[in-house]
Amino acid sequence: MKKICILLSIIPFIGSLTVINKVEPYVLGMPFVMFWATLWLVLSAIGMGISNLLYPIEEDGEES
């Protein structure tokens, strides 16, 4: 499962090289580049929260 999460984290970087190399389209009043960065900031935080719920750290300090 960790490998899948790592592979999913690569998507924004691949997309940033190919898709968002534009300023003109505006989304929610922001240039597309700024929207893309904000979107992935929020999605990363949500993903980390879900990951924390699925794989909590044990009380003795060791990860499972």
PDB file of N, H, CA, C and O in Angstrom:
ATOM      1  N   MET A   1       0.822  -1.198   0.000  1.00  0.00           N
ATOM      2  CA  MET A   1       0.000   0.000   0.000  1.00  0.00           C
ATOM      3  C   MET A   1       0.866   1.261   0.000  1.00  0.00           C
ATOM      4  O   MET A   1       0.502   2.271  -0.603  1.00  0.00           O
ATOM      5  N   LYS A   2       2.017   1.193   0.683  1.00  0.00           N
ATOM      6  H   LYS A   2       2.312   0.373   1.173  1.00  0.00           H
ATOM      7  CA  LYS A   2       2.906   2.355   0.703  1.00  0.00           C
ATOM      8  C   LYS A   2       3.421   2.679  -0.693  1.00  0.00           C
ATOM      9  O   LYS A   2       3.555   3.848  -1.054  1.00  0.00           O
ATOM     10  N   LYS A   3       3.707   1.649  -1.474  1.00  0.00           N
ATOM     11  H   LYS A   3       3.598   0.699  -1.181  1.00  0.00           H
ATOM     12  CA  LYS A   3       4.216   1.876  -2.831  1.00  0.00           C
ATOM     13  C   LYS A   3       3.166   2.564  -3.700  1.00  0.00           C
ATOM     14  O   LYS A   3       3.501   3.413  -4.526  1.00  0.00           O
ATOM     15  N   ILE A   4       1.905   2.200  -3.516  1.00  0.00           N
ATOM     16  H   ILE A   4       1.634   1.510  -2.845  1.00  0.00           H
ATOM     17  CA  ILE A   4       0.834   2.838  -4.277  1.00  0.00           C
ATOM     18  C   ILE A   4       0.730   4.309  -3.894  1.00  0.00           C
ATOM     19  O   ILE A   4       0.567   5.168  -4.761  1.00  0.00           O
ATOM     20  N   CYS A   5       0.823   4.601  -2.607  1.00  0.00           N
ATOM     21  H   CYS A   5       0.955   3.904  -1.902  1.00  0.00           H
ATOM     22  CA  CYS A   5       0.759   6.000  -2.151  1.00  0.00           C
ATOM     23  C   CYS A   5       1.922   6.811  -2.707  1.00  0.00           C
ATOM     24  O   CYS A   5       1.749   7.969  -3.088  1.00  0.00           O
ATOM     25  N   ILE A   6       3.089   6.214  -2.754  1.00  0.00           N
ATOM     26  H   ILE A   6       3.229   5.273  -2.445  1.00  0.00           H
ATOM     27  CA  ILE A   6       4.255   6.910  -3.296  1.00  0.00           C
ATOM     28  C   ILE A   6       4.064   7.168  -4.791  1.00  0.00           C
ATOM     29  O   ILE A   6       4.371   8.258  -5.275  1.00  0.00           O
ATOM     30  N   LEU A   7       3.568   6.189  -5.514  1.00  0.00           N
ATOM     31  H   LEU A   7       3.318   5.304  -5.121  1.00  0.00           H
ATOM     32  CA  LEU A   7       3.335   6.371  -6.939  1.00  0.00           C
ATOM     33  C   LEU A   7       2.267   7.432  -7.201  1.00  0.00           C
ATOM     34  O   LEU A   7       2.383   8.201  -8.155  1.00  0.00           O
ATOM     35  N   LEU A   8       1.231   7.483  -6.367  1.00  0.00           N
ATOM     36  H   LEU A   8       1.137   6.858  -5.592  1.00  0.00           H
ATOM     37  CA  LEU A   8       0.196   8.500  -6.529  1.00  0.00           C
ATOM     38  C   LEU A   8       0.720   9.896  -6.253  1.00  0.00           C
ATOM     39  O   LEU A   8       0.196  10.873  -6.788  1.00  0.00           O
ATOM     40  N   SER A   9       1.737   9.999  -5.432  1.00  0.00           N
ATOM     41  H   SER A   9       2.162   9.206  -4.997  1.00  0.00           H
ATOM     42  CA  SER A   9       2.283  11.321  -5.124  1.00  0.00           C
ATOM     43  C   SER A   9       3.093  11.899  -6.291  1.00  0.00           C
ATOM     44  O   SER A   9       3.429  13.083  -6.282  1.00  0.00           O
ATOM     45  N   ILE A  10       3.401  11.087  -7.275  1.00  0.00           N
ATOM     46  H   ILE A  10       3.128  10.125  -7.283  1.00  0.00           H
ATOM     47  CA  ILE A  10       4.161  11.545  -8.435  1.00  0.00           C
ATOM     48  C   ILE A  10       3.259  12.239  -9.451  1.00  0.00           C
ATOM     49  O   ILE A  10       3.745  13.013 -10.276  1.00  0.00           O
ATOM     50  N   ILE A  11       1.955  11.976  -9.404  1.00  0.00           N
ATOM     51  H   ILE A  11       1.560  11.348  -8.733  1.00  0.00           H
ATOM     52  CA  ILE A  11       1.016  12.517 -10.393  1.00  0.00           C
ATOM     53  C   ILE A  11       1.094  14.035 -10.539  1.00  0.00           C
ATOM     54  O   ILE A  11       1.131  14.518 -11.671  1.00  0.00           O
ATOM     55  N   PRO A  12       1.120  14.818  -9.447  1.00  0.00           N
ATOM     56  CA  PRO A  12       1.154  16.274  -9.653  1.00  0.00           C
ATOM     57  C   PRO A  12       2.392  16.749 -10.407  1.00  0.00           C
ATOM     58  O   PRO A  12       2.329  17.727 -11.152  1.00  0.00           O
ATOM     59  N   PHE A  13       3.512  16.064 -10.217  1.00  0.00           N
ATOM     60  H   PHE A  13       3.564  15.269  -9.612  1.00  0.00           H
ATOM     61  CA  PHE A  13       4.740  16.487 -10.893  1.00  0.00           C
ATOM     62  C   PHE A  13       4.691  16.167 -12.377  1.00  0.00           C
ATOM     63  O   PHE A  13       5.149  16.961 -13.198  1.00  0.00           O
ATOM     64  N   ILE A  14       4.140  15.011 -12.729  1.00  0.00           N
ATOM     65  H   ILE A  14       3.768  14.366 -12.061  1.00  0.00           H
ATOM     66  CA  ILE A  14       3.996  14.667 -14.139  1.00  0.00           C
ATOM     67  C   ILE A  14       3.022  15.632 -14.804  1.00  0.00           C
ATOM     68  O   ILE A  14       3.269  16.112 -15.911  1.00  0.00           O
ATOM     69  N   GLY A  15       1.920  15.912 -14.126  1.00  0.00           N
ATOM     70  H   GLY A  15       1.719  15.522 -13.228  1.00  0.00           H
ATOM     71  CA  GLY A  15       0.935  16.836 -14.675  1.00  0.00           C
ATOM     72  C   GLY A  15       1.478  18.237 -14.810  1.00  0.00           C
ATOM     73  O   GLY A  15       1.141  18.953 -15.753  1.00  0.00           O
ATOM     74  N   SER A  16       2.313  18.630 -13.876  1.00  0.00           N
ATOM     75  H   SER A  16       2.586  18.048 -13.110  1.00  0.00           H
ATOM     76  CA  SER A  16       2.833  19.994 -13.935  1.00  0.00           C
ATOM     77  C   SER A  16       3.762  20.183 -15.129  1.00  0.00           C
ATOM     78  O   SER A  16       3.890  21.292 -15.646  1.00  0.00           O
ATOM     79  N   LEU A  17       4.398  19.125 -15.559  1.00  0.00           N
ATOM     80  H   LEU A  17       4.295  18.224 -15.139  1.00  0.00           H
ATOM     81  CA  LEU A  17       5.285  19.248 -16.721  1.00  0.00           C
ATOM     82  C   LEU A  17       4.515  19.295 -18.026  1.00  0.00           C
ATOM     83  O   LEU A  17       4.964  19.922 -18.985  1.00  0.00           O
ATOM     84  N   THR A  18       3.373  18.648 -18.079  1.00  0.00           N
ATOM     85  H   THR A  18       3.008  18.139 -17.300  1.00  0.00           H
ATOM     86  CA  THR A  18       2.677  18.508 -19.352  1.00  0.00           C
ATOM     87  C   THR A  18       1.410  19.343 -19.471  1.00  0.00           C
ATOM     88  O   THR A  18       1.103  19.838 -20.556  1.00  0.00           O
ATOM     89  N   VAL A  19       0.680  19.508 -18.394  1.00  0.00           N
ATOM     90  H   VAL A  19       0.930  19.106 -17.513  1.00  0.00           H
ATOM     91  CA  VAL A  19      -0.665  20.081 -18.473  1.00  0.00           C
ATOM     92  C   VAL A  19      -0.702  21.553 -18.107  1.00  0.00           C
ATOM     93  O   VAL A  19      -1.343  22.339 -18.805  1.00  0.00           O
ATOM     94  N   ILE A  20      -0.037  21.948 -17.041  1.00  0.00           N
ATOM     95  H   ILE A  20       0.485  21.311 -16.474  1.00  0.00           H
ATOM     96  CA  ILE A  20      -0.276  23.276 -16.488  1.00  0.00           C
ATOM     97  C   ILE A  20       0.683  24.337 -16.990  1.00  0.00           C
ATOM     98  O   ILE A  20       0.837  25.382 -16.357  1.00  0.00           O
ATOM     99  N   ASN A  21       1.308  24.093 -18.081  1.00  0.00           N
ATOM    100  H   ASN A  21       1.182  23.244 -18.595  1.00  0.00           H
ATOM    101  CA  ASN A  21       2.252  25.064 -18.601  1.00  0.00           C
ATOM    102  C   ASN A  21       1.513  26.210 -19.289  1.00  0.00           C
ATOM    103  O   ASN A  21       1.864  26.606 -20.400  1.00  0.00           O
ATOM    104  N   LYS A  22       0.475  26.745 -18.611  1.00  0.00           N
ATOM    105  H   LYS A  22       0.190  26.423 -17.709  1.00  0.00           H
ATOM    106  CA  LYS A  22      -0.346  27.823 -19.142  1.00  0.00           C
ATOM    107  C   LYS A  22      -0.730  28.759 -18.003  1.00  0.00           C
ATOM    108  O   LYS A  22      -0.761  28.351 -16.842  1.00  0.00           O
ATOM    109  N   VAL A  23      -1.018  29.998 -18.332  1.00  0.00           N
ATOM    110  H   VAL A  23      -0.993  30.329 -19.276  1.00  0.00           H
ATOM    111  CA  VAL A  23      -1.507  30.952 -17.348  1.00  0.00           C
ATOM    112  C   VAL A  23      -2.932  31.356 -17.676  1.00  0.00           C
ATOM    113  O   VAL A  23      -3.701  31.693 -16.776  1.00  0.00           O
ATOM    114  N   GLU A  24      -3.292  31.328 -18.933  1.00  0.00           N
ATOM    115  H   GLU A  24      -2.667  31.054 -19.664  1.00  0.00           H
ATOM    116  CA  GLU A  24      -4.531  31.955 -19.403  1.00  0.00           C
ATOM    117  C   GLU A  24      -5.819  31.401 -18.799  1.00  0.00           C
ATOM    118  O   GLU A  24      -6.621  32.207 -18.327  1.00  0.00           O
ATOM    119  N   PRO A  25      -6.085  30.094 -18.773  1.00  0.00           N
ATOM    120  CA  PRO A  25      -7.371  29.692 -18.195  1.00  0.00           C
ATOM    121  C   PRO A  25      -7.400  30.000 -16.703  1.00  0.00           C
ATOM    122  O   PRO A  25      -6.458  29.692 -15.972  1.00  0.00           O
ATOM    123  N   TYR A  26      -8.498  30.613 -16.263  1.00  0.00           N
ATOM    124  H   TYR A  26      -9.263  30.864 -16.857  1.00  0.00           H
ATOM    125  CA  TYR A  26      -8.660  30.943 -14.856  1.00  0.00           C
ATOM    126  C   TYR A  26      -9.664  29.983 -14.233  1.00  0.00           C
ATOM    127  O   TYR A  26     -10.720  29.715 -14.806  1.00  0.00           O
ATOM    128  N   VAL A  27      -9.327  29.471 -13.056  1.00  0.00           N
ATOM    129  H   VAL A  27      -8.469  29.689 -12.590  1.00  0.00           H
ATOM    130  CA  VAL A  27     -10.205  28.579 -12.317  1.00  0.00           C
ATOM    131  C   VAL A  27     -10.401  29.176 -10.935  1.00  0.00           C
ATOM    132  O   VAL A  27      -9.435  29.421 -10.213  1.00  0.00           O
ATOM    133  N   LEU A  28     -11.653  29.409 -10.571  1.00  0.00           N
ATOM    134  H   LEU A  28     -12.438  29.210 -11.158  1.00  0.00           H
ATOM    135  CA  LEU A  28     -11.993  30.022  -9.279  1.00  0.00           C
ATOM    136  C   LEU A  28     -11.292  31.365  -9.094  1.00  0.00           C
ATOM    137  O   LEU A  28     -10.934  31.733  -7.975  1.00  0.00           O
ATOM    138  N   GLY A  29     -11.099  32.084 -10.174  1.00  0.00           N
ATOM    139  H   GLY A  29     -11.389  31.784 -11.083  1.00  0.00           H
ATOM    140  CA  GLY A  29     -10.487  33.404 -10.119  1.00  0.00           C
ATOM    141  C   GLY A  29      -8.977  33.408 -10.028  1.00  0.00           C
ATOM    142  O   GLY A  29      -8.366  34.470  -9.906  1.00  0.00           O
ATOM    143  N   MET A  30      -8.362  32.232 -10.085  1.00  0.00           N
ATOM    144  H   MET A  30      -8.858  31.369 -10.184  1.00  0.00           H
ATOM    145  CA  MET A  30      -6.898  32.125 -10.008  1.00  0.00           C
ATOM    146  C   MET A  30      -6.356  31.670 -11.350  1.00  0.00           C
ATOM    147  O   MET A  30      -7.026  30.932 -12.071  1.00  0.00           O
ATOM    148  N   PRO A  31      -5.144  32.103 -11.694  1.00  0.00           N
ATOM    149  CA  PRO A  31      -4.502  31.513 -12.877  1.00  0.00           C
ATOM    150  C   PRO A  31      -4.352  30.004 -12.674  1.00  0.00           C
ATOM    151  O   PRO A  31      -4.243  29.528 -11.544  1.00  0.00           O
ATOM    152  N   PHE A  32      -4.348  29.273 -13.761  1.00  0.00           N
ATOM    153  H   PHE A  32      -4.437  29.659 -14.679  1.00  0.00           H
ATOM    154  CA  PHE A  32      -4.355  27.811 -13.656  1.00  0.00           C
ATOM    155  C   PHE A  32      -3.168  27.269 -12.881  1.00  0.00           C
ATOM    156  O   PHE A  32      -3.305  26.283 -12.158  1.00  0.00           O
ATOM    157  N   VAL A  33      -2.014  27.887 -13.015  1.00  0.00           N
ATOM    158  H   VAL A  33      -1.902  28.689 -13.603  1.00  0.00           H
ATOM    159  CA  VAL A  33      -0.821  27.420 -12.293  1.00  0.00           C
ATOM    160  C   VAL A  33      -1.032  27.517 -10.780  1.00  0.00           C
ATOM    161  O   VAL A  33      -0.684  26.600 -10.037  1.00  0.00           O
ATOM    162  N   MET A  34      -1.604  28.632 -10.335  1.00  0.00           N
ATOM    163  H   MET A  34      -1.887  29.378 -10.938  1.00  0.00           H
ATOM    164  CA  MET A  34      -1.850  28.807  -8.907  1.00  0.00           C
ATOM    165  C   MET A  34      -2.936  27.844  -8.418  1.00  0.00           C
ATOM    166  O   MET A  34      -2.846  27.298  -7.318  1.00  0.00           O
ATOM    167  N   PHE A  35      -3.965  27.645  -9.251  1.00  0.00           N
ATOM    168  H   PHE A  35      -4.039  28.088 -10.144  1.00  0.00           H
ATOM    169  CA  PHE A  35      -5.012  26.689  -8.896  1.00  0.00           C
ATOM    170  C   PHE A  35      -4.436  25.289  -8.752  1.00  0.00           C
ATOM    171  O   PHE A  35      -4.788  24.572  -7.816  1.00  0.00           O
ATOM    172  N   TRP A  36      -3.557  24.890  -9.663  1.00  0.00           N
ATOM    173  H   TRP A  36      -3.272  25.473 -10.424  1.00  0.00           H
ATOM    174  CA  TRP A  36      -2.954  23.560  -9.636  1.00  0.00           C
ATOM    175  C   TRP A  36      -2.155  23.357  -8.345  1.00  0.00           C
ATOM    176  O   TRP A  36      -2.266  22.312  -7.704  1.00  0.00           O
ATOM    177  N   ALA A  37      -1.363  24.341  -7.970  1.00  0.00           N
ATOM    178  H   ALA A  37      -1.272  25.190  -8.490  1.00  0.00           H
ATOM    179  CA  ALA A  37      -0.557  24.242  -6.754  1.00  0.00           C
ATOM    180  C   ALA A  37      -1.455  24.179  -5.517  1.00  0.00           C
ATOM    181  O   ALA A  37      -1.200  23.394  -4.604  1.00  0.00           O
ATOM    182  N   THR A  38      -2.495  24.997  -5.486  1.00  0.00           N
ATOM    183  H   THR A  38      -2.703  25.635  -6.228  1.00  0.00           H
ATOM    184  CA  THR A  38      -3.416  24.999  -4.356  1.00  0.00           C
ATOM    185  C   THR A  38      -4.184  23.686  -4.267  1.00  0.00           C
ATOM    186  O   THR A  38      -4.368  23.137  -3.181  1.00  0.00           O
ATOM    187  N   LEU A  39      -4.626  23.192  -5.405  1.00  0.00           N
ATOM    188  H   LEU A  39      -4.476  23.638  -6.288  1.00  0.00           H
ATOM    189  CA  LEU A  39      -5.352  21.930  -5.443  1.00  0.00           C
ATOM    190  C   LEU A  39      -4.519  20.802  -4.850  1.00  0.00           C
ATOM    191  O   LEU A  39      -5.017  20.033  -4.029  1.00  0.00           O
ATOM    192  N   TRP A  40      -3.255  20.695  -5.257  1.00  0.00           N
ATOM    193  H   TRP A  40      -2.850  21.320  -5.925  1.00  0.00           H
ATOM    194  CA  TRP A  40      -2.429  19.606  -4.774  1.00  0.00           C
ATOM    195  C   TRP A  40      -2.002  19.805  -3.324  1.00  0.00           C
ATOM    196  O   TRP A  40      -1.732  18.830  -2.623  1.00  0.00           O
ATOM    197  N   LEU A  41      -1.937  21.031  -2.873  1.00  0.00           N
ATOM    198  H   LEU A  41      -2.156  21.823  -3.442  1.00  0.00           H
ATOM    199  CA  LEU A  41      -1.671  21.284  -1.459  1.00  0.00           C
ATOM    200  C   LEU A  41      -2.807  20.735  -0.616  1.00  0.00           C
ATOM    201  O   LEU A  41      -2.572  20.061   0.387  1.00  0.00           O
ATOM    202  N   VAL A  42      -4.033  21.020  -1.019  1.00  0.00           N
ATOM    203  H   VAL A  42      -4.223  21.568  -1.834  1.00  0.00           H
ATOM    204  CA  VAL A  42      -5.207  20.536  -0.287  1.00  0.00           C
ATOM    205  C   VAL A  42      -5.329  19.018  -0.397  1.00  0.00           C
ATOM    206  O   VAL A  42      -5.579  18.348   0.605  1.00  0.00           O
ATOM    207  N   LEU A  43      -5.157  18.465  -1.599  1.00  0.00           N
ATOM    208  H   LEU A  43      -4.954  19.009  -2.413  1.00  0.00           H
ATOM    209  CA  LEU A  43      -5.261  17.019  -1.771  1.00  0.00           C
ATOM    210  C   LEU A  43      -4.176  16.267  -1.012  1.00  0.00           C
ATOM    211  O   LEU A  43      -4.429  15.175  -0.503  1.00  0.00           O
ATOM    212  N   SER A  44      -2.991  16.821  -0.926  1.00  0.00           N
ATOM    213  H   SER A  44      -2.786  17.709  -1.339  1.00  0.00           H
ATOM    214  CA  SER A  44      -1.911  16.184  -0.159  1.00  0.00           C
ATOM    215  C   SER A  44      -2.247  16.157   1.329  1.00  0.00           C
ATOM    216  O   SER A  44      -2.008  15.156   2.004  1.00  0.00           O
ATOM    217  N   ALA A  45      -2.796  17.245   1.835  1.00  0.00           N
ATOM    218  H   ALA A  45      -2.990  18.058   1.286  1.00  0.00           H
ATOM    219  CA  ALA A  45      -3.181  17.289   3.247  1.00  0.00           C
ATOM    220  C   ALA A  45      -4.280  16.276   3.545  1.00  0.00           C
ATOM    221  O   ALA A  45      -4.241  15.595   4.570  1.00  0.00           O
ATOM    222  N   ILE A  46      -5.257  16.177   2.651  1.00  0.00           N
ATOM    223  H   ILE A  46      -5.288  16.730   1.818  1.00  0.00           H
ATOM    224  CA  ILE A  46      -6.328  15.194   2.836  1.00  0.00           C
ATOM    225  C   ILE A  46      -5.763  13.778   2.786  1.00  0.00           C
ATOM    226  O   ILE A  46      -6.128  12.934   3.604  1.00  0.00           O
ATOM    227  N   GLY A  47      -4.882  13.517   1.836  1.00  0.00           N
ATOM    228  H   GLY A  47      -4.585  14.203   1.171  1.00  0.00           H
ATOM    229  CA  GLY A  47      -4.260  12.196   1.727  1.00  0.00           C
ATOM    230  C   GLY A  47      -3.444  11.837   2.951  1.00  0.00           C
ATOM    231  O   GLY A  47      -3.471  10.692   3.402  1.00  0.00           O
ATOM    232  N   MET A  48      -2.723  12.795   3.490  1.00  0.00           N
ATOM    233  H   MET A  48      -2.701  13.725   3.124  1.00  0.00           H
ATOM    234  CA  MET A  48      -1.938  12.524   4.692  1.00  0.00           C
ATOM    235  C   MET A  48      -2.851  12.263   5.889  1.00  0.00           C
ATOM    236  O   MET A  48      -2.535  11.427   6.736  1.00  0.00           O
ATOM    237  N   GLY A  49      -3.977  12.967   5.967  1.00  0.00           N
ATOM    238  H   GLY A  49      -4.234  13.646   5.279  1.00  0.00           H
ATOM    239  CA  GLY A  49      -4.940  12.718   7.037  1.00  0.00           C
ATOM    240  C   GLY A  49      -5.537  11.326   6.949  1.00  0.00           C
ATOM    241  O   GLY A  49      -5.675  10.635   7.958  1.00  0.00           O
ATOM    242  N   ILE A  50      -5.892  10.915   5.732  1.00  0.00           N
ATOM    243  H   ILE A  50      -5.780  11.476   4.912  1.00  0.00           H
ATOM    244  CA  ILE A  50      -6.423   9.561   5.541  1.00  0.00           C
ATOM    245  C   ILE A  50      -5.365   8.521   5.867  1.00  0.00           C
ATOM    246  O   ILE A  50      -5.656   7.507   6.501  1.00  0.00           O
ATOM    247  N   SER A  51      -4.153   8.768   5.438  1.00  0.00           N
ATOM    248  H   SER A  51      -3.916   9.592   4.923  1.00  0.00           H
ATOM    249  CA  SER A  51      -3.049   7.857   5.742  1.00  0.00           C
ATOM    250  C   SER A  51      -2.827   7.725   7.240  1.00  0.00           C
ATOM    251  O   SER A  51      -2.551   6.636   7.743  1.00  0.00           O
ATOM    252  N   ASN A  52      -2.948   8.841   7.947  1.00  0.00           N
ATOM    253  H   ASN A  52      -3.172   9.726   7.538  1.00  0.00           H
ATOM    254  CA  ASN A  52      -2.781   8.824   9.394  1.00  0.00           C
ATOM    255  C   ASN A  52      -3.885   8.014  10.062  1.00  0.00           C
ATOM    256  O   ASN A  52      -3.633   7.325  11.051  1.00  0.00           O
ATOM    257  N   LEU A  53      -5.107   8.087   9.534  1.00  0.00           N
ATOM    258  H   LEU A  53      -5.312   8.646   8.731  1.00  0.00           H
ATOM    259  CA  LEU A  53      -6.198   7.300  10.091  1.00  0.00           C
ATOM    260  C   LEU A  53      -6.036   5.812   9.802  1.00  0.00           C
ATOM    261  O   LEU A  53      -6.357   4.974  10.645  1.00  0.00           O
ATOM    262  N   LEU A  54      -5.538   5.483   8.609  1.00  0.00           N
ATOM    263  H   LEU A  54      -5.277   6.164   7.924  1.00  0.00           H
ATOM    264  CA  LEU A  54      -5.387   4.081   8.234  1.00  0.00           C
ATOM    265  C   LEU A  54      -4.182   3.418   8.891  1.00  0.00           C
ATOM    266  O   LEU A  54      -4.231   2.238   9.237  1.00  0.00           O
ATOM    267  N   TYR A  55      -3.112   4.168   9.061  1.00  0.00           N
ATOM    268  H   TYR A  55      -3.072   5.127   8.780  1.00  0.00           H
ATOM    269  CA  TYR A  55      -1.870   3.616   9.608  1.00  0.00           C
ATOM    270  C   TYR A  55      -1.389   4.450  10.791  1.00  0.00           C
ATOM    271  O   TYR A  55      -0.404   5.178  10.670  1.00  0.00           O
ATOM    272  N   PRO A  56      -2.062   4.356  11.924  1.00  0.00           N
ATOM    273  CA  PRO A  56      -1.619   5.168  13.074  1.00  0.00           C
ATOM    274  C   PRO A  56      -0.295   4.650  13.638  1.00  0.00           C
ATOM    275  O   PRO A  56       0.031   3.470  13.510  1.00  0.00           O
ATOM    276  N   ILE A  57       0.456   5.551  14.261  1.00  0.00           N
ATOM    277  H   ILE A  57       0.191   6.510  14.365  1.00  0.00           H
ATOM    278  CA  ILE A  57       1.716   5.172  14.889  1.00  0.00           C
ATOM    279  C   ILE A  57       1.397   4.492  16.212  1.00  0.00           C
ATOM    280  O   ILE A  57       0.550   4.959  16.973  1.00  0.00           O
ATOM    281  N   GLU A  58       2.076   3.394  16.477  1.00  0.00           N
ATOM    282  H   GLU A  58       2.765   3.014  15.859  1.00  0.00           H
ATOM    283  CA  GLU A  58       1.835   2.667  17.726  1.00  0.00           C
ATOM    284  C   GLU A  58       2.368   3.471  18.905  1.00  0.00           C
ATOM    285  O   GLU A  58       3.208   4.357  18.743  1.00  0.00           O
ATOM    286  N   GLU A  59       1.870   3.151  20.082  1.00  0.00           N
ATOM    287  H   GLU A  59       1.188   2.432  20.213  1.00  0.00           H
ATOM    288  CA  GLU A  59       2.209   3.937  21.271  1.00  0.00           C
ATOM    289  C   GLU A  59       3.680   3.834  21.672  1.00  0.00           C
ATOM    290  O   GLU A  59       4.205   4.756  22.297  1.00  0.00           O
ATOM    291  N   ASP A  60       4.352   2.747  21.334  1.00  0.00           N
ATOM    292  H   ASP A  60       3.925   1.997  20.827  1.00  0.00           H
ATOM    293  CA  ASP A  60       5.756   2.620  21.713  1.00  0.00           C
ATOM    294  C   ASP A  60       6.674   3.389  20.765  1.00  0.00           C
ATOM    295  O   ASP A  60       7.894   3.365  20.926  1.00  0.00           O
ATOM    296  N   GLY A  61       6.098   4.063  19.788  1.00  0.00           N
ATOM    297  H   GLY A  61       5.107   4.083  19.657  1.00  0.00           H
ATOM    298  CA  GLY A  61       6.876   4.923  18.899  1.00  0.00           C
ATOM    299  C   GLY A  61       7.315   4.268  17.614  1.00  0.00           C
ATOM    300  O   GLY A  61       7.873   4.945  16.750  1.00  0.00           O
ATOM    301  N   GLU A  62       7.089   2.980  17.448  1.00  0.00           N
ATOM    302  H   GLU A  62       6.636   2.430  18.150  1.00  0.00           H
ATOM    303  CA  GLU A  62       7.479   2.297  16.230  1.00  0.00           C
ATOM    304  C   GLU A  62       6.324   2.284  15.254  1.00  0.00           C
ATOM    305  O   GLU A  62       5.171   2.082  15.635  1.00  0.00           O
ATOM    306  N   GLU A  63       6.648   2.501  13.986  1.00  0.00           N
ATOM    307  H   GLU A  63       7.585   2.665  13.676  1.00  0.00           H
ATOM    308  CA  GLU A  63       5.614   2.428  12.969  1.00  0.00           C
ATOM    309  C   GLU A  63       5.390   0.986  12.596  1.00  0.00           C
ATOM    310  O   GLU A  63       6.304   0.164  12.670  1.00  0.00           O
ATOM    311  N   SER A  64       4.158   0.674  12.189  1.00  0.00           N
ATOM    312  H   SER A  64       3.416   1.341  12.129  1.00  0.00           H
ATOM    313  CA  SER A  64       3.857  -0.712  11.796  1.00  0.00           C
ATOM    314  C   SER A  64       4.083  -0.926  10.326  1.00  0.00           C
ATOM    315  O   SER A  64       3.879  -2.032   9.825  1.00  0.00           O
TER     316      SER A  64
END
